[in-house]
Amino acid sequence: MNIAIIGCGYVGCAVAKYWQHKMTFIVTATTTTPERIPELQTVAQKVVIAKGNDAETMQSVLQNQDVVLLSVGAKGANLYEETYLETAKTLVAILPQLPNIRQIIYTGSYSVYGDRSGATVDENTPVEPTHTSGIILHETEKLLLSATSEKLRVCILRLGGIYGNNRELIKIFSRASGTTRPGNGEDITNWIHLDDIVGSIEFARQHRLHGIYNLVDDAHLTSQELLDTLFAKHNLPTVQWDISQKSNRPYNAKVSNQKIKDAGYKLIHPQMIF
């Protein structure tokens, strides 16, 4: 099987490694960073420098591919439209010239749900992104799903916060130790381990999943629970909360993962690894 990974960063690189070594697929990876070519050549048979809005290069990369994993990541808040939406527009525009593609798997974000004051949301909940990046991510989802046809399945994975090897929780939050944060720490967090992202992408490919699936673990800890547990484990000062200030997190929802479980996926790490 020929598989292209558009945006071979933290997630894409891990998936490429799995697919090349475990499944012996022929993997083509794209990056916008020439310095990463040597690293990616260890996990993919072919590496191409390509921007998502470069239709000619993208069409060349995707010729004769069976599956496309769209796993791009914006390098800054001001690059969301270019990174996500423009790449999706390019991909959808050239699909008529790419008859071999049978599935697109896209790694999005649960942030599209917006601030629900901690209420439970699932894939049937109307999205209400409260920030520009969330709006762009939702537009990207809609555009990709519009490309669905009898021969083409589109699977959207709404990921929780990503952590895992070389992106451990303590690395993500170490600077918060001993600080004061706005709010009461009662907002709900949703996380997913890299192992489960790789596992669910392969599950989606194998079972040709179509539609939207939330991908988060079972923990659903509040910010306070997460940080207290993390810093206690590492013997670091905990966070203090300032309830006189409003929390600055633009999303707060308890994201259900029941749909992907009902499809048959079993989480590798259902609880958080501290």
C-alpha positions as CSV (number, residue, x, y, z in Angstrom):
1,M,0.0,0.0,0.0
2,N,1.2,3.5,-0.8
3,I,0.6,6.1,1.9
4,A,1.4,9.8,1.9
5,I,1.8,11.8,5.1
6,I,1.3,15.5,4.5
7,G,3.0,17.2,7.4
8,C,5.4,14.8,9.0
9,G,6.0,16.4,12.3
10,Y,5.7,14.9,15.8
11,V,2.6,12.8,15.0
12,G,3.3,12.2,11.3
13,C,6.8,11.0,12.0
14,A,5.6,8.5,14.6
15,V,3.0,7.1,12.3
16,A,5.5,6.9,9.4
17,K,7.8,4.9,11.6
18,Y,5.0,2.5,12.5
19,W,3.7,2.1,9.0
20,Q,7.1,1.5,7.5
21,H,8.4,-0.9,10.1
22,K,5.3,-2.7,11.3
23,M,3.2,-2.7,8.1
24,T,5.9,-2.5,5.4
25,F,3.9,0.2,3.5
26,I,5.6,2.5,1.0
27,V,5.5,5.8,2.9
28,T,6.0,9.3,1.3
29,A,6.4,12.1,3.8
30,T,6.3,15.9,3.2
31,T,7.8,18.6,5.3
32,T,8.3,22.3,5.0
33,T,11.6,22.2,6.8
34,P,14.6,21.0,4.7
35,E,16.7,20.4,7.8
36,R,14.4,17.5,8.7
37,I,15.0,15.5,5.5
38,P,17.7,13.2,7.0
39,E,15.5,12.4,10.0
40,L,12.5,11.7,7.9
41,Q,14.5,9.5,5.5
42,T,14.8,7.0,8.3
43,V,11.0,6.5,8.5
44,A,9.8,7.1,4.9
45,Q,11.0,5.8,1.6
46,K,10.5,9.2,0.0
47,V,10.7,12.7,1.5
48,V,9.5,15.8,-0.3
49,I,9.7,19.5,0.6
50,A,6.2,20.8,0.0
51,K,3.9,23.6,1.1
52,G,0.3,22.8,1.4
53,N,-0.8,25.5,-1.1
54,D,1.6,24.2,-3.8
55,A,-0.9,22.4,-5.9
56,E,1.7,21.2,-8.5
57,T,4.0,19.6,-5.9
58,M,1.1,18.2,-3.9
59,Q,-0.4,16.5,-7.0
60,S,3.0,15.0,-7.8
61,V,3.4,13.7,-4.3
62,L,-0.1,12.2,-4.2
63,Q,0.0,10.4,-7.5
64,N,-0.7,6.7,-7.0
65,Q,-1.3,7.0,-3.3
66,D,-4.0,4.9,-1.7
67,V,-4.3,6.7,1.7
68,V,-3.4,10.3,2.7
69,L,-2.8,11.2,6.3
70,L,-3.1,15.0,6.7
71,S,-1.2,15.7,9.9
72,V,0.0,19.3,9.5
73,G,0.8,21.6,12.4
74,A,0.9,25.4,12.5
75,K,4.2,26.9,13.7
76,G,2.4,29.9,15.0
77,A,-1.1,31.2,15.7
78,N,-0.9,33.5,12.6
79,L,-0.2,30.5,10.3
80,Y,-3.4,28.5,11.0
81,E,-5.2,29.5,7.8
82,E,-2.1,28.8,5.6
83,T,-1.3,25.5,7.4
84,Y,-4.7,23.9,7.7
85,L,-7.3,25.6,5.5
86,E,-5.1,26.3,2.5
87,T,-3.7,22.8,2.6
88,A,-7.2,21.3,2.7
89,K,-8.3,23.6,-0.2
90,T,-5.4,22.5,-2.3
91,L,-6.0,18.8,-1.5
92,V,-9.7,18.9,-2.3
93,A,-9.0,20.9,-5.6
94,I,-6.6,18.3,-6.9
95,L,-8.5,15.1,-5.8
96,P,-10.3,14.7,-9.2
97,Q,-6.8,14.1,-10.7
98,L,-6.0,11.5,-8.0
99,P,-8.3,8.6,-8.6
100,N,-6.3,6.1,-6.5
101,I,-6.9,7.8,-3.2
102,R,-9.5,5.8,-1.1
103,Q,-9.2,7.5,2.3
104,I,-8.1,10.8,3.9
105,I,-7.4,10.8,7.6
106,Y,-7.1,14.2,9.2
107,T,-5.8,15.0,12.7
108,G,-7.8,17.9,14.0
109,S,-8.5,19.2,17.5
110,Y,-11.2,19.1,20.1
111,S,-10.8,22.8,20.5
112,V,-13.5,23.3,17.9
113,Y,-16.1,22.6,20.6
114,G,-15.2,25.9,22.3
115,D,-16.0,26.8,25.9
116,R,-18.9,24.6,27.2
117,S,-18.4,25.4,30.9
118,G,-17.2,21.8,31.4
119,A,-20.3,20.1,29.9
120,T,-20.0,16.8,28.0
121,V,-19.8,17.0,24.3
122,D,-19.7,14.3,21.6
123,E,-19.5,14.2,17.8
124,N,-23.2,15.2,17.5
125,T,-22.7,18.4,19.5
126,P,-22.7,21.5,17.4
127,V,-19.3,23.1,17.5
128,E,-18.9,26.6,18.8
129,P,-15.2,27.6,18.5
130,T,-14.6,30.8,20.4
131,H,-11.2,31.7,18.9
132,T,-9.9,32.2,15.3
133,S,-7.8,29.1,15.3
134,G,-10.8,27.0,16.2
135,I,-12.9,28.6,13.5
136,I,-10.2,27.8,10.9
137,L,-10.0,24.2,12.2
138,H,-13.7,23.7,11.8
139,E,-13.7,25.2,8.3
140,T,-10.9,22.7,7.5
141,E,-13.0,19.8,8.7
142,K,-16.0,20.9,6.7
143,L,-14.0,21.3,3.5
144,L,-12.4,17.9,3.8
145,L,-15.7,16.2,4.5
146,S,-17.2,17.8,1.4
147,A,-14.8,15.7,-0.7
148,T,-16.5,12.5,0.4
149,S,-17.7,10.3,-2.4
150,E,-18.6,6.6,-3.0
151,K,-14.9,5.8,-3.4
152,L,-13.4,8.2,-1.0
153,R,-13.8,8.1,2.8
154,V,-12.8,11.0,5.0
155,C,-12.0,10.4,8.7
156,I,-11.6,13.4,11.0
157,L,-9.9,12.7,14.4
158,R,-10.5,15.4,16.9
159,L,-7.4,15.0,19.1
160,G,-7.0,16.0,22.7
161,G,-3.8,17.7,23.9
162,I,-0.9,15.6,22.6
163,Y,1.8,14.2,24.9
164,G,4.2,11.2,24.7
165,N,7.8,10.3,24.1
166,N,9.9,13.5,24.0
167,R,6.8,15.5,24.8
168,E,6.1,14.4,28.4
169,L,3.7,16.3,30.6
170,I,6.5,17.5,32.8
171,K,8.2,19.1,29.8
172,I,4.9,20.8,28.8
173,F,4.1,22.2,32.2
174,S,7.4,22.5,34.1
175,R,7.4,26.3,33.8
176,A,4.0,26.5,35.5
177,S,5.4,25.0,38.8
178,G,5.1,27.5,41.6
179,T,3.3,30.1,39.5
180,T,-0.2,31.6,39.9
181,R,-2.7,31.0,37.2
182,P,-6.1,32.8,36.6
183,G,-9.3,31.0,37.4
184,N,-10.1,28.2,39.8
185,G,-8.5,25.3,38.0
186,E,-11.8,23.5,37.6
187,D,-11.8,23.6,33.8
188,I,-11.8,20.1,32.2
189,T,-8.7,18.9,30.2
190,N,-8.7,16.3,27.5
191,W,-5.4,14.6,26.5
192,I,-4.3,11.8,24.3
193,H,-1.0,9.9,24.3
194,L,1.1,9.7,21.1
195,D,0.8,5.9,21.2
196,D,-3.0,6.1,20.9
197,I,-2.8,8.7,18.1
198,V,-0.7,6.2,16.1
199,G,-2.9,3.3,17.1
200,S,-6.1,5.1,16.2
201,I,-4.8,6.3,12.9
202,E,-3.9,2.7,12.0
203,F,-7.3,1.6,13.3
204,A,-9.0,4.2,11.1
205,R,-7.1,3.1,8.1
206,Q,-7.6,-0.6,8.7
207,H,-11.4,-0.2,9.2
208,R,-11.8,2.6,6.7
209,L,-13.5,4.8,9.2
210,H,-15.5,7.7,7.9
211,G,-16.8,10.8,9.6
212,I,-15.8,12.5,12.9
213,Y,-14.3,10.8,15.9
214,N,-13.1,12.3,19.1
215,L,-9.8,11.0,20.3
216,V,-9.1,11.7,23.9
217,D,-8.4,9.4,26.9
218,D,-10.7,8.6,29.8
219,A,-9.1,10.8,32.4
220,H,-10.9,14.2,31.9
221,L,-8.9,15.7,34.8
222,T,-9.4,19.3,35.8
223,S,-6.4,21.6,35.3
224,Q,-5.9,21.6,39.1
225,E,-6.0,17.8,39.4
226,L,-3.6,17.4,36.5
227,L,-1.1,19.9,37.7
228,D,-1.3,18.9,41.4
229,T,-0.7,15.2,40.4
230,L,2.1,16.1,38.0
231,F,4.1,18.3,40.4
232,A,3.6,16.1,43.4
233,K,5.1,13.2,41.4
234,H,8.1,15.3,40.5
235,N,8.4,17.0,43.9
236,L,7.8,20.5,42.5
237,P,5.8,23.4,43.9
238,T,2.2,23.3,42.8
239,V,0.2,26.0,41.1
240,Q,-1.8,28.6,43.0
241,W,-5.1,29.7,41.5
242,D,-6.4,33.3,41.4
243,I,-10.2,33.2,41.4
244,S,-10.4,37.0,41.0
245,Q,-9.2,36.5,37.4
246,K,-11.1,34.7,34.7
247,S,-9.4,31.7,33.2
248,N,-7.8,32.4,29.8
249,R,-8.4,29.0,28.3
250,P,-10.7,29.4,25.2
251,Y,-12.2,25.9,25.5
252,N,-13.6,23.9,28.4
253,A,-15.6,20.8,27.7
254,K,-15.6,17.1,28.7
255,V,-15.0,15.4,25.4
256,S,-16.7,11.9,25.0
257,N,-14.6,9.2,23.3
258,Q,-17.4,6.7,23.2
259,K,-17.9,6.7,19.4
260,I,-14.4,5.5,18.6
261,K,-14.6,2.9,21.4
262,D,-17.9,1.7,20.0
263,A,-16.2,1.4,16.6
264,G,-13.8,-1.1,18.3
265,Y,-10.7,0.9,19.2
266,K,-9.2,0.1,22.6
267,L,-7.1,2.8,24.2
268,I,-3.5,1.9,25.0
269,H,-3.3,4.5,27.7
270,P,-6.8,5.2,29.0
271,Q,-5.4,7.1,32.0
272,M,-2.7,9.8,31.9
273,I,1.0,8.9,32.3
274,F,2.7,11.3,34.7
